[in-house]
Amino acid sequence: MTYCVAAVTKEGIVFASDSRTNGGVDQISVFGKMNVFESPGERMICMLSSGNLGTTQSVISLLHIRSKLDDGSINAAGILGLHHMYDVAVLVGQTLREVIARDGPSLAADGIDPGCTFILGGQIKGEPPRLFLVYPQGNFIEAMADTNYFQIGERKYGKPMIDRVVTFQTPLKDVAKCILVSFDSTMRSNLSVGLPIDLLGYAVDSLRVTHRRRYEEGDPYFATISGFWSTGLLRVFSEVPDVTWN
Amino acid sequence: MTYCVAAVTKEGIVFASDSRTNGGVDQISVFGKMNVFESPGERMICMLSSGNLGTTQSVISLLHIRSKLDDGSINAAGILGLHHMYDVAVLVGQTLREVIARDGPSLAADGIDPGCTFILGGQIKGEPPRLFLVYPQGNFIEAMADTNYFQIGERKYGKPMIDRVVTFQTPLKDVAKCILVSFDSTMRSNLSVGLPIDLLGYAVDSLRVTHRRRYEEGDPYFATISGFWSTGLLRVFSEVPDVTWN
């Protein structure tokens, strides 16, 4: 499985994804699920993916290949050329439909789901940062100030903490910390989500990747978060008044 | 949807269930999902249910009707007569199969899932307390010291906290508190789970319901738990060191 989250705030966007892919517990591999398309100073686009690995990789490959023309110049109709994040979301949806139209019938014949879901976000010069969720059918929704984050994959374990902390006004560093805490909860309760975690911070109007960090197995900061959080939760729990029975 | 939990420990068993049933957001009703079969001093059996309401109610009704013979005496082959919790689990599974055999085909014809899942636990004199999860197919598994709790319904939101706190050695009052905290997290993130919550505490060898409590909307203790927990979580979160970027 997968766990990916991204939240857009007044300060920018934080993206995070795990790297575990499994086709059963005896076939677990590490595949990054974070892909960045960047023209520093002009645009920064990040995609997180969940679902059929063949489909997600094909979509990403096609977006890359088609971002340039044969002469090496930028394709105005590609992910590095379009002027609006909205148009990029349409392009991702169309590319996804194209891959599913090509590979879906053969997979469906063997009962395999070809579907995948993307979180797509970033900023193109002249626009504010925008964040989209692209569904397996190729349509999409956009995050707004009221609901400013998307999760894909094993999202339920980590949702309660994000619901408590993350709003459109939350500082980017707190969003990043909260998302890592939500990964800690998810990984504790679900073996199919695992390190390494890719974390990307994008500051509004920087038009380039502002921060990037990979948390590998044994990362001291992630271990610190995990320890602080666990100890703190148990302390708070001990402070909650005991149940009074009738 | 539904959220039900039960955990067996060296001190006894705690059961909890929400009371929200929905057939779409415009058809939400309150139905208790906790049923108790008790012969004080001899046995205490509690069942929590999730899934098709018609099926769960039929199973419970049949167990009740068949617990006595026509002359009002206890049926030795019924839920109040069997000598082992294991046999009760078999009976629940068989009754579930019987109802699904009767109602399932008509429901399946309209694309409705007739299935339901039960958490079944308690103690019969001469045995230790036992806790089972009965699947829609009528088979079942039993909680052991290593994995001493079961959840059914919307279980993922509340799982991380239970995983942190509840072991076979945890005092019953802490188990009850932790389960209420897990309800608070679940209800925050999922509208389809809601108050009232039924909570039942069973102390080992008491052979009767030891504690029972219903938390209605606005219950002051539940509001206190919820407030303490929320404030405490945010305080711990603020103490976790900030993310260091590369």
Interface residues (C-beta under 8 A of the other chain):
Chain A: E154 K156 Y157 K159 P160 M161 D163 R164 V165 K173 D174 A176 K177 C178 L180 V181 S185 T186 R188 S189 L199 G201 H211 R212 R213 Y221 T224 I225 F228 W229 S230 G232 L233 L234 R235 V236 F237 E239 V240 P241 D242 V243 T244 W245 N246
Chain B: E154 K156 Y157 G158 K159 P160 M161 D163 R164 V165 K173 D174 A176 K177 C178 L180 V181 S185 T186 R188 S189 L199 G201 H211 R212 R213 Y221 T224 I225 F228 W229 S230 G232 L233 L234 R235 V236 F237 E239 V240 P241 D242 V243 T244 W245 N246
